[in-house]
Amino acid sequence: MPGEEGRKIDLPHKFMELSPSARIITSYLQFESMINGREYVTFNDIVENTGLSQRAVRGALGELKAKGIIEVILDVSRGRRYLYRLIPSNISIVEEQVESGLYLIDIGLGLPSMMSFRVYRVIRASTIVYYTSHVPQSFLEYTKCTCALLPLEGTKPGQLVFLAGKVISSGGSAAIVYDQLLDWELLDQYIKLIKESGIGPIRPLSSVSPLTLGIQLLMSGSNETLTFRRSNISIKLIRVNPGNEVRNVNKSLLLKVFEIRRINELVEIRQLSNLNNLSSDYERVMVIYELLPEYTVG
């Protein structure tokens, strides 16, 4: 679908000052409004689709209401439940097209409800979409794209460049959907050849990123722990205060570990090989990828 029109959603600056939980709920409300066409959602909808605890959701909804970002109404027709939506004046929509090129789409948390509207439109507009094994099928299926869905693993870089080049040269778009924190080593061999081939512009996109949320959690001073589950992977964001160790993590299930720490006014991000000997004088947030127990072998 070359040249398919999309819509860019611009949020006011005050959205950047929200707590991590409030940002997650804002993204979810955008998703339901712009992609699913739902005007209002319930409290249970938010809990089930964001992975946040009921306590975190209550606090974040209070924050969003106090800042004038959401509207809350009482639905007396269905047991006096509360309904929530983003106030329309807080969203400006600019018409735009999905331009020709190769899109590198980082799934971030990998939850359909956290998919940005731009990512949704680009996947739907692409002729070919390559995806890695860390991309949940539900993420791709939700877009209902009519594109050719091809696994990246097992695809030779030269073959990808040839097919994507044919699409782009005819004015279309192709995409590689991946998890930046888990798949970068795999993607690197493809990116090198893509750049050398000059097949067309490379356009990076991202849904809600665990690292972005981790930085927000660190800077907010909140002690909340965020946990997200997608397919066979759990993603945890844990704030660790100076001198403390990481708790409630099964070290035998670790896939990847990232540390975000604040040193004076600087924020440093680094990948760690394990969680041993991490006592520190610095504030930090750990972003931890775990393989869920029911999917482990032996």
Buried (B, 14 or more C-beta within 10 A) or exposed (E): BBEBEBEEBEBEEEBEEBBBBBBBBBBBBBBBBBBEEEEBBBBEBBBEBBBBBEEBBBBBBEBBEEBEBBBBEEEEEEEEEEBBBBEEEBBEEEEEEBBBBBBBBBBBBBBBBBBBBBBBBBBBBBBBBBBBBBBBEEBBEBBEBEBEBBEBEEBEBEEBBEBBBBBBEEEBBBBBBBBBBBBEEBBEEBBEBBEEBEBBEEBEBBBBBBBBBBBBBBBBEBEBBBBBBBBBBBBBBBBBEEEEEBEEBEEEBBBBBBBBBBEEEEBEEEEBEEBEEBEBEBBBBBBBBBBEEEEEEE
